[in-house]
């Protein structure tokens, strides 16, 4: 096994520049360390591969309720071309893993939103798009408006704006892809025991 010895470090003094030797400490090279836990390495590699596949092909279920839905439709137009990123809008919640809630959610629409969320397979993520979905927006004090989608379903990404631009939604999608890459299902399962 090779050992690396740290070099002497030059330290500045107030008057003179002098080299002071550091303590002699032997450190092994990381590539020559024995693999201490090959099962942990396998689960981590499997999680990375699985998350890369999920990130590269996630299918959102659209829940467009107001003017934000128009901006959501712009994302699928040729200018942004979300198909090249593997993002394909699905009509059925059973085939989607992301739900984009765009617009004002009323009290009567809340049970339908929860039912669509419950029909989605695990793992599932939610993007809340626009001020009305985030916190009620202009209709915050109305008797019939839910003051935020997070009161009904857990939200992963909030996209602010009234209505937010298509670029803002794409940025929210990219942030969700980054969050998906950090998800560690198997490694957490393995460490629980």
N, C-alpha and C positions, 0 to 999 in steps of 0.2 A: 504494500500500500504506500503510495507516495504521500509525502507530507509537505505542506506549504508553510514556509516561515514568513511572517510579516516583515516587510521592509522597514528600514528606519524612517521615521517620519520627521520631516522638517517642521519645526514649530517656531513661530515668531515670538521674539521677546521684545521688550520695549526698547532695548538698546542694541542688541546684537542678534543676528540671525545665526542660530546654531542648530545642529542636528542632535536630537536626543534619541537614544535607542529605546525601542519599546520592549516590553517584556517578551521573552522568548516563549511563544505558545505554538504548539503543533496542532494544525487543523487538517483533517483528512479532506481529500478532494471528493466532491459530492458524487462524481461519476463512479468512484471506486467504493462507495459505501455499499454494504449488502442491503438488498431489498428487505426491509424489516417486515412489511406486511403486504404480501402480494395480493391478497383478497381486497384490501382497501384500494390498492392501485387499479385493480380490475374494475371495481365498482365505480371509481372516479372516471376511468376512461369510458366505461359504458354510459355513464351519465352525460359526459361531454358529447359523445356521439348521438345519443338520443335527443339531447337538447338542441344540437345543431340541426337535426332533422325536423324537430318541432318548430324551430325558429325559421327555417327555410320554407316551410309549407304550412302556415296556419290559415285556417279558413274562418273568417268572421261571419257571424249571424248578424244581420242588420236589424236594428230596432229604431228606425227613423220615425220620429214623432212630430218634427216641426222643421223649421228652416235650416237647421244644421244638417239635415239629411241631404239637402242639395249639395252641400260642400262634401259630404261623404261620397256622393255619386261622382263628383269631379275626380276623386282619387282613382276611380276605375276607368277614367277617360284616357285617351292616348297620351296626353301630356305627362302624366305621372306614371302610367303603365304599371300598375301594381301587380299585374300577372307575371312580369319578369322577376318579381321578388317572391313569387309563390303564394301571393295573397289572392284568394278567390272567394268572392261573396257566395254564401250558401243560403238557400231558402229554408232549409230544415235545421232546427237546432241540434238534432241528433248527429248531424254531419259536421258540426262546427265546434271549434274549441275556444273562440274569442267572440264576445258579444260587444258590439259598439252601440251604446245607447246615445242617441243624438236627439235632443229636444226636450220639451217639457213633459214630465211624467205626472199625470193626474192621479188622484186617489183611486179612480175606477180602473185605471190602466195598471196600477201597481201589482194586483194579483196575477195578471197576464204576464207581466215582466218577470215575476218570480217563477211562474210556471215554465216559461221559456228557459230561464236560467237552470232550473232543476232538470230539464230534459237534456241539457248539454252533457257530453261525457267528460269524465275527469282526465286530465287536468284542464281546468277552464279558467279563462281570464276575462276581465271586463274593462272596457275603456269607456269612460264617461266623457262625452264630447259636448262642449258648450256650457254657457253659464246656467241655462235652465236645468240641464241634467246634473251639473255640479252642485248647485245650491238653490235652485228655484228661479234664479235670474230676475227678470222684471216682475215675475208673478210670485215672488217669494211670499208676499203677505196675502195671497189669495187663499180662500178657504178650500179650494179644490186641487191644489198643487202640492205634490210631494217636494219637500225642501231638500232635495239631494237624492240621487240614486243610491248612495251608500247607506241609506236607511232601509233599503230593500235587499240589495245584493252587495257583496263585498267588491269594491272597486280597486283595480290595480293601477290604472293610469288615468289622470285627470288632464283633459285638454281644455284650457281656458279660452274664452272669447265669445263674442256674440255677433254673428256666428264665427267660429274659428275658421281660419283659412285651410285650404287643402294641405298646404305645407305644414301647418301646425298638426294636423291629423297624421300626416306622414311621420313627423318628428315623434309624435306619441306612439306610433306603431314601431318606430325604431327603438324607442325606449323600452317598449314591451318586449321586443326581441332581445334586448340586452338583459332584461329581467328574466326571460325564459332561459337564457344561457347560464344564469347563476343558480338555477333551480337544481337541487340535489336530492332526488327522490330515493334512489337506491342507497346512496351513501348514508343518508340519515336513517334509513331503515336498518342498515347493517350496524350502525353505531348505537342504536337503541337497545341492542341485546348484548 
